[in-house]
Amino acid sequence: MVDIFEDMEKPFLPMLISNWIFGIGIIEYPIRRQLKLLSIVYSTLILVVYAYLVYICHAHIYLTTVARIKPIIEMLHYYTNILITTSIIVFGWFQTQGLQKCMLKAAQANLLMQQIGILKNHSNILKNELRKFMAFFLFILSIIIINSTVTFYHFVPNYQQIIFIVILQNVPLLYGYIADSSFLNIIGSVMIINLTLPFTRKFKNCIFYSYAYFKFESLNKLLKSISIAKADNPMHKIIAKQPFYEKVYPQVYSSIDYKDYAFLIKKIKLAHLRLVKLCREANNLYGFHILLSIAIAFVMIINKIFNIYVVLNDDDIDEGSKFRTIVRSVNWLIYYIVRNLTSCCLCNTVLNTARKTGDLICELYDEPYITENTRAEIRYFNIELVQNKLEFSAYGVVNIDLTLLQVYNFKNFTLYRAHLWETKQTHTEFEPKNSFKIFPDE
């Protein structure tokens, strides 16, 4: 079993190293050799340093506040960042055993796929994982740079203010990025970007994919290769023309050997089932983190939209404060929207790839020249697909697919209108007589 885990180290190497660097979970090197004492000391040191920075920089929350916006909103953002960082480090310790289960199921699926001629291709997976990690890291780094630059606009900060803005506000971005990337590293993802190369008219496809997606896609390619149906000759045409050709060429069709794919279908079924269990284990492992991320993003999106609305409709705020608030709010909006949009789209891509296997075996079932043993295995495969349906959810509360984006849009609009109505009712109690009215009298 140790050899299996060592073999699985390469495709998950970026995830493991990034977690160890940030003190998330137990350091294992080589795989299954846990360095518990070192991990405890290292993670505790990170938490102590972070708590000390929170303590000494608590008085500098005012740096991100603007007049006319209640300080409780910035306090909410401040303590939310602390909650994110602490929870990811603490829950990382409880995820170590689950990660081993994920790697075990991945190793089992890998061995089954090697028996039917599908190569491991771990080096290719590692290269794409490194590419994806760097792309996400550059996105997070750009968010951090914009936040820090805008906040330090028009004044020279001291070292405590620099620590507050650069570290306390942006460290949760890195921890959230590590946790999200670890989840996507396991389940798989795909992103296709068309790039125009300089001084040429050619296009280049940059494809990012991960372990489970790559394996699902490999199984689908194998099923396509054994099917006689093609894009220009689909299965329904083959079935419709079969009686005619059997009458015209009876000698040719009587000598055709029936193809027996029973062994191949059985191995594909077992490998597919292991991959489904791998995705379920990863979903259970990061389910609470996903739920927490969705809830925080939901609140923060409403918060930042409201901040922009208040600032734009208040003439008492100077132009510099307006600029800082709007840029920072838009920056955070982009972060939370891209983060949830990426997770939903990539999970939906993996779901579609896994479900496509069912379409391919049903198409193979309709082929006229396969044995009854093959059809029996396909029927068993269909039963397994129905009984072991793959779904991604945030701790069982909401499914993670494109339907989540529709729920986001509706709830954000509803709560935003309710928030504005509440502000309209209470605004006259706090508004000075000569100040600008956000809600004009109807």
C-alpha positions as CSV (number, residue, x, y, z in Angstrom):
1,M,0.0,0.0,0.0
2,V,2.9,2.3,0.6
3,D,4.0,2.0,-3.0
4,I,0.5,3.0,-4.1
5,F,0.6,6.1,-2.0
6,E,4.0,7.1,-3.2
7,D,2.9,6.6,-6.8
8,M,0.0,9.0,-6.1
9,E,2.2,11.7,-4.6
10,K,3.0,13.5,-7.9
11,P,-0.5,14.5,-9.1
12,F,-1.4,15.9,-5.6
13,L,2.0,17.5,-4.9
14,P,1.0,21.2,-5.3
15,M,-2.0,20.7,-3.0
16,L,0.1,18.9,-0.3
17,I,3.0,21.3,-0.4
18,S,0.8,24.4,-0.3
19,N,-1.2,23.0,2.7
20,W,2.0,22.2,4.6
21,I,3.5,25.7,4.0
22,F,0.5,27.4,5.4
23,G,0.2,25.1,8.4
24,I,-3.0,23.3,7.2
25,G,-3.0,19.7,8.3
26,I,-0.3,17.3,9.3
27,I,3.0,17.4,7.3
28,E,3.7,14.0,5.6
29,Y,6.9,13.4,3.8
30,P,7.1,10.9,2.3
31,I,3.4,10.1,2.0
32,R,1.9,8.4,5.1
33,R,4.9,9.3,7.2
34,Q,3.3,11.9,9.5
35,L,5.5,14.4,11.3
36,K,2.9,15.3,14.0
37,L,5.2,17.1,16.5
38,L,6.7,19.3,13.8
39,S,3.2,20.0,12.4
40,I,1.7,20.9,15.8
41,V,4.6,23.3,16.6
42,Y,4.4,24.9,13.2
43,S,0.6,25.4,13.0
44,T,0.6,26.7,16.6
45,L,3.3,29.2,15.8
46,I,1.3,30.4,12.8
47,L,-1.8,30.9,14.9
48,V,0.1,32.7,17.7
49,V,1.8,35.1,15.3
50,Y,-1.6,35.8,13.5
51,A,-3.3,36.4,16.9
52,Y,-0.6,38.8,17.9
53,L,-0.9,40.7,14.7
54,V,-4.7,40.9,15.1
55,Y,-4.2,42.3,18.6
56,I,-1.7,45.0,17.8
57,C,-3.5,46.2,14.7
58,H,-7.0,46.2,16.0
59,A,-7.0,50.0,16.3
60,H,-6.3,50.5,12.6
61,I,-9.6,49.3,11.3
62,Y,-10.5,52.9,10.7
63,L,-8.1,52.9,7.7
64,T,-10.8,51.1,5.6
65,T,-13.8,53.0,6.8
66,V,-15.4,55.9,5.2
67,A,-17.8,58.5,6.6
68,R,-21.5,57.8,6.3
69,I,-20.8,54.0,6.3
70,K,-21.4,52.4,9.7
71,P,-18.2,51.1,11.3
72,I,-19.9,47.8,12.1
73,I,-19.8,46.9,8.4
74,E,-16.0,47.1,8.4
75,M,-15.8,45.3,11.8
76,L,-17.9,42.5,10.2
77,H,-15.4,42.2,7.4
78,Y,-12.5,42.3,9.8
79,Y,-13.8,39.5,12.1
80,T,-14.9,37.5,9.1
81,N,-11.4,37.4,7.8
82,I,-10.2,36.2,11.2
83,L,-12.9,33.5,11.2
84,I,-11.8,32.3,7.7
85,T,-8.1,32.0,8.6
86,T,-8.6,30.3,11.9
87,S,-11.2,27.8,10.6
88,I,-9.1,26.7,7.6
89,I,-6.1,26.0,9.8
90,V,-8.1,24.2,12.5
91,F,-10.2,22.1,10.1
92,G,-7.1,21.2,8.1
93,W,-6.0,19.0,11.0
94,F,-9.2,17.0,10.8
95,Q,-8.9,16.7,7.0
96,T,-5.7,14.7,7.0
97,Q,-7.4,11.3,7.3
98,G,-9.9,12.2,4.7
99,L,-7.1,13.2,2.3
100,Q,-5.6,9.8,2.7
101,K,-8.9,8.2,1.8
102,C,-9.1,10.3,-1.3
103,M,-5.6,9.3,-2.4
104,L,-6.4,5.6,-1.7
105,K,-9.5,5.8,-4.0
106,A,-7.5,7.6,-6.6
107,A,-4.8,4.9,-6.5
108,Q,-7.4,2.2,-6.8
109,A,-9.0,3.9,-9.8
110,N,-5.6,4.4,-11.3
111,L,-4.7,0.6,-11.0
112,L,-8.0,-0.4,-12.6
113,M,-7.5,2.0,-15.5
114,Q,-4.0,0.7,-16.1
115,Q,-5.4,-2.8,-16.6
116,I,-7.4,-1.6,-19.6
117,G,-4.6,0.4,-21.2
118,I,-5.1,3.9,-19.8
119,L,-1.8,5.4,-18.8
120,K,-1.3,7.3,-15.5
121,N,0.1,10.5,-17.2
122,H,0.9,11.9,-13.8
123,S,3.6,14.2,-15.1
124,N,1.1,15.9,-17.4
125,I,-1.4,16.3,-14.5
126,L,1.3,17.9,-12.4
127,K,2.3,20.4,-15.1
128,N,-1.3,21.5,-15.5
129,E,-1.8,21.7,-11.7
130,L,1.2,24.0,-11.4
131,R,-0.1,26.1,-14.2
132,K,-3.5,26.4,-12.6
133,F,-2.1,27.2,-9.2
134,M,0.0,30.0,-10.7
135,A,-3.0,31.4,-12.5
136,F,-5.1,31.5,-9.4
137,F,-2.2,32.9,-7.3
138,L,-1.6,35.8,-9.8
139,F,-5.3,36.6,-9.5
140,I,-5.1,36.7,-5.7
141,L,-1.9,38.7,-5.8
142,S,-3.5,41.3,-8.1
143,I,-6.4,41.7,-5.6
144,I,-3.9,42.2,-2.7
145,I,-1.9,44.8,-4.6
146,I,-5.0,46.8,-5.6
147,N,-6.4,46.7,-2.1
148,S,-3.1,47.9,-0.5
149,T,-2.4,50.6,-3.1
150,V,-5.9,52.1,-2.9
151,T,-5.9,52.1,0.9
152,F,-2.5,53.8,1.2
153,Y,-3.6,56.5,-1.3
154,H,-2.6,60.1,-0.2
155,F,-0.9,59.1,3.1
156,V,2.3,57.5,4.3
157,P,1.5,54.5,6.6
158,N,3.5,53.3,9.6
159,Y,4.5,49.7,10.1
160,Q,1.4,48.7,12.0
161,Q,-0.8,50.1,9.3
162,I,1.1,48.2,6.7
163,I,0.8,45.0,8.6
164,F,-2.9,45.5,9.0
165,I,-3.6,46.2,5.3
166,V,-1.1,43.8,3.7
167,I,-1.3,40.9,6.1
168,L,-4.5,40.9,8.2
169,Q,-6.8,41.8,5.4
170,N,-5.2,39.7,2.7
171,V,-4.0,36.6,4.4
172,P,-7.5,35.1,4.4
173,L,-7.4,35.5,0.6
174,L,-4.4,33.2,0.5
175,Y,-5.9,30.6,2.9
176,G,-9.2,30.6,1.0
177,Y,-7.3,30.2,-2.2
178,I,-5.3,27.2,-0.8
179,A,-8.5,25.5,0.5
180,D,-10.4,26.0,-2.8
181,S,-7.5,24.9,-4.9
182,S,-7.1,21.8,-2.8
183,F,-10.7,20.8,-3.4
184,L,-10.5,21.5,-7.2
185,N,-7.2,19.6,-7.3
186,I,-8.9,16.5,-6.2
187,I,-12.2,16.6,-8.1
188,G,-10.8,18.0,-11.3
189,S,-11.4,21.0,-13.3
190,V,-11.0,22.3,-16.9
191,M,-10.6,25.8,-18.2
192,I,-10.0,26.4,-21.9
193,I,-8.7,29.8,-22.9
194,N,-8.0,30.9,-26.5
195,L,-5.0,33.0,-26.7
196,T,-3.7,35.0,-29.8
197,L,0.0,34.6,-30.0
198,P,2.0,37.8,-30.7
199,F,2.7,38.5,-34.4
200,T,0.8,35.5,-35.5
201,R,-2.8,34.6,-36.4
202,K,-2.7,31.2,-34.6
203,F,-4.6,30.3,-31.5
204,K,-3.3,28.3,-28.6
205,N,-5.6,26.4,-26.1
206,C,-4.4,26.6,-22.5
207,I,-6.2,23.7,-20.7
208,F,-6.2,23.3,-17.0
209,Y,-7.4,20.0,-15.6
210,S,-7.0,17.9,-12.5
211,Y,-7.1,14.3,-11.4
212,A,-10.7,13.2,-11.3
213,Y,-11.7,15.2,-14.4
214,F,-8.7,13.8,-16.4
215,K,-9.6,10.2,-15.4
216,F,-13.3,10.7,-16.2
217,E,-12.3,12.1,-19.6
218,S,-9.9,9.2,-20.2
219,L,-12.8,6.7,-19.6
220,N,-15.0,8.6,-22.0
221,K,-12.4,8.6,-24.7
222,L,-11.9,4.8,-24.3
223,L,-15.7,4.2,-24.7
224,K,-15.8,6.5,-27.8
225,S,-12.9,4.5,-29.3
226,I,-14.8,1.2,-29.2
227,S,-18.0,2.6,-30.5
228,I,-18.8,2.4,-34.2
229,A,-20.9,5.5,-34.1
230,K,-19.2,8.7,-35.4
231,A,-20.2,12.3,-35.8
232,D,-21.0,11.8,-39.5
233,N,-22.6,8.4,-38.9
234,P,-24.6,8.4,-35.7
235,M,-26.0,5.3,-34.0
236,H,-29.7,5.9,-35.1
237,K,-28.6,5.9,-38.8
238,I,-26.6,2.7,-38.3
239,I,-29.6,0.9,-36.7
240,A,-32.0,2.2,-39.4
241,K,-29.7,1.0,-42.2
242,Q,-28.9,-2.4,-40.7
243,P,-31.9,-4.4,-42.0
244,F,-31.4,-3.0,-45.5
245,Y,-27.7,-4.0,-45.6
246,E,-28.4,-7.4,-44.1
247,K,-30.7,-8.1,-47.0
248,V,-28.4,-6.8,-49.7
249,Y,-25.2,-8.3,-48.3
250,P,-26.3,-11.4,-46.3
251,Q,-23.0,-13.2,-46.7
252,V,-21.0,-10.3,-45.3
253,Y,-23.2,-9.8,-42.3
254,S,-23.5,-13.5,-41.5
255,S,-19.7,-13.7,-41.1
256,I,-19.3,-10.8,-38.7
257,D,-18.0,-11.7,-35.3
258,Y,-19.8,-10.2,-32.3
259,K,-17.6,-8.1,-30.1
260,D,-17.3,-9.0,-26.4
261,Y,-16.5,-6.0,-24.3
262,A,-17.8,-7.4,-21.0
263,F,-14.3,-7.4,-19.3
264,L,-13.6,-3.8,-20.5
265,I,-17.0,-2.5,-19.4
266,K,-16.6,-4.1,-16.0
267,K,-13.3,-2.5,-15.4
268,I,-14.6,0.9,-16.6
269,K,-17.5,0.5,-14.2
270,L,-15.3,-0.2,-11.3
271,A,-12.9,2.7,-12.1
272,H,-15.8,5.1,-12.6
273,L,-17.3,4.0,-9.2
274,R,-13.9,4.7,-7.5
275,L,-13.7,8.1,-9.1
276,V,-17.3,8.9,-7.9
277,K,-16.4,7.9,-4.4
278,L,-13.2,10.0,-4.6
279,C,-15.3,13.1,-5.6
280,R,-17.8,12.3,-2.8
281,E,-15.0,12.0,-0.2
282,A,-13.5,15.3,-1.3
283,N,-16.9,17.0,-1.2
284,N,-17.5,15.7,2.4
285,L,-14.0,16.8,3.3
286,Y,-14.4,20.4,2.2
287,G,-18.2,20.6,2.5
288,F,-18.2,22.9,5.6
289,H,-15.5,25.1,4.1
290,I,-17.5,25.5,0.9
291,L,-20.7,26.3,2.9
292,L,-18.8,28.9,5.0
293,S,-17.3,30.4,1.8
294,I,-20.7,30.7,0.1
295,A,-22.4,32.3,3.2
296,I,-19.5,34.8,3.6
297,A,-19.5,35.6,-0.1
298,F,-23.3,36.1,-0.1
299,V,-23.1,38.6,2.8
300,M,-20.1,40.4,1.4
301,I,-21.5,40.9,-2.0
302,I,-24.6,42.6,-0.5
303,N,-22.4,44.6,1.8
304,K,-20.1,45.9,-1.0
305,I,-22.9,46.7,-3.3
306,F,-24.6,48.7,-0.5
307,N,-21.3,50.5,0.2
308,I,-21.0,51.6,-3.4
309,Y,-24.6,52.8,-3.4
310,V,-24.3,54.9,-0.3
311,V,-21.0,56.5,-1.4
312,L,-22.3,57.4,-4.8
313,N,-25.4,59.1,-3.3
314,D,-23.7,61.1,-0.6
315,D,-22.4,64.5,-1.6
316,D,-20.7,65.0,1.8
317,I,-18.0,62.5,1.1
318,D,-14.9,63.9,-0.6
319,E,-13.8,62.5,-4.0
320,G,-10.7,60.7,-2.6
321,S,-12.8,58.8,-0.1
322,K,-15.3,57.9,-2.8
323,F,-12.6,56.7,-5.1
324,R,-11.0,54.5,-2.4
325,T,-14.3,53.0,-1.3
326,I,-15.6,52.3,-4.8
327,V,-12.3,50.7,-6.0
328,R,-12.0,48.6,-2.9
329,S,-15.6,47.5,-3.0
330,V,-15.4,46.6,-6.7
331,N,-12.2,44.7,-6.0
332,W,-13.8,42.6,-3.3
333,L,-16.9,42.1,-5.5
334,I,-14.7,40.7,-8.3
335,Y,-12.9,38.4,-5.9
336,Y,-16.1,36.9,-4.3
337,I,-17.9,36.6,-7.7
338,V,-15.0,35.0,-9.5
339,R,-14.3,32.7,-6.6
340,N,-17.9,31.3,-6.5
341,L,-18.3,31.4,-10.2
342,T,-15.2,29.3,-10.7
343,S,-16.2,26.7,-8.2
344,C,-19.7,26.4,-9.6
345,C,-18.6,26.2,-13.2
346,L,-15.7,23.7,-12.6
347,C,-17.9,21.4,-10.5
348,N,-20.6,21.5,-13.2
349,T,-18.0,20.6,-15.8
350,V,-16.9,17.5,-13.7
351,L,-20.6,16.5,-13.2
352,N,-21.2,16.7,-17.0
353,T,-18.1,14.7,-17.8
354,A,-19.1,12.0,-15.3
355,R,-22.7,11.9,-16.6
356,K,-21.5,11.7,-20.2
357,T,-20.2,8.2,-19.4
358,G,-23.8,7.1,-19.0
359,D,-24.7,8.4,-22.5
360,L,-21.7,6.7,-24.1
361,I,-22.5,3.2,-22.6
362,C,-26.2,3.6,-23.6
363,E,-25.0,4.4,-27.1
364,L,-22.8,1.3,-27.0
365,Y,-25.7,-0.8,-25.8
366,D,-27.6,0.0,-29.0
367,E,-24.8,-1.3,-31.2
368,P,-26.0,-4.3,-33.2
369,Y,-22.9,-6.5,-33.1
370,I,-22.0,-6.9,-29.4
371,T,-22.5,-9.9,-27.3
372,E,-25.2,-10.4,-24.7
373,N,-22.6,-10.5,-21.9
374,T,-21.5,-7.0,-22.9
375,R,-25.1,-5.8,-22.8
376,A,-25.6,-7.4,-19.4
377,E,-22.5,-5.5,-18.1
378,I,-23.8,-2.3,-19.6
379,R,-27.2,-2.8,-17.7
380,Y,-25.3,-3.4,-14.5
381,F,-23.3,-0.3,-15.2
382,N,-26.4,1.8,-15.7
383,I,-27.8,0.5,-12.4
384,E,-24.6,1.6,-10.7
385,L,-24.8,5.1,-12.2
386,V,-28.3,5.5,-11.0
387,Q,-27.6,4.3,-7.5
388,N,-24.3,6.2,-7.2
389,K,-25.2,9.6,-8.7
390,L,-22.5,12.2,-8.4
391,E,-23.4,15.5,-6.8
392,F,-21.5,18.3,-5.2
393,S,-23.1,20.1,-2.3
394,A,-22.1,22.6,0.4
395,Y,-22.5,20.4,3.5
396,G,-25.8,19.2,2.1
397,V,-27.4,22.6,2.2
398,V,-27.2,23.6,-1.5
399,N,-25.8,21.9,-4.6
400,I,-22.7,23.3,-6.2
401,D,-23.5,23.7,-9.9
402,L,-24.9,26.4,-12.2
403,T,-28.2,26.4,-10.3
404,L,-26.4,28.0,-7.4
405,L,-25.6,31.0,-9.5
406,Q,-29.3,31.5,-10.2
407,V,-30.1,31.3,-6.4
408,Y,-27.3,33.9,-5.8
409,N,-28.8,36.3,-8.3
410,F,-32.3,36.1,-6.9
411,K,-31.4,36.2,-3.2
412,N,-28.9,39.0,-3.7
413,F,-31.4,41.2,-5.5
414,T,-34.2,40.4,-2.9
415,L,-32.0,41.1,0.1
416,Y,-30.4,44.2,-1.4
417,R,-33.9,45.7,-2.0
418,A,-34.9,44.8,1.6
419,H,-31.7,46.4,2.9
420,L,-32.4,49.5,1.0
421,W,-36.0,49.6,2.2
422,E,-34.8,49.3,5.8
423,T,-32.3,52.1,5.3
424,K,-35.1,54.2,3.8
425,Q,-37.2,53.7,6.9
426,T,-34.4,54.5,9.4
427,H,-32.6,57.1,7.4
428,T,-34.5,60.1,8.6
429,E,-33.7,59.3,12.2
430,F,-29.9,59.7,11.7
431,E,-29.8,62.2,8.7
432,P,-28.9,65.8,9.5
433,K,-31.3,68.4,8.2
434,N,-29.1,69.8,5.4
435,S,-27.6,66.5,4.2
436,F,-28.2,64.7,1.0
437,K,-31.2,62.3,0.9
438,I,-30.5,58.9,-0.4
439,F,-34.2,58.1,-1.0
440,P,-36.1,61.1,-2.4
441,D,-39.7,61.5,-1.4
442,E,-42.1,59.8,-3.7
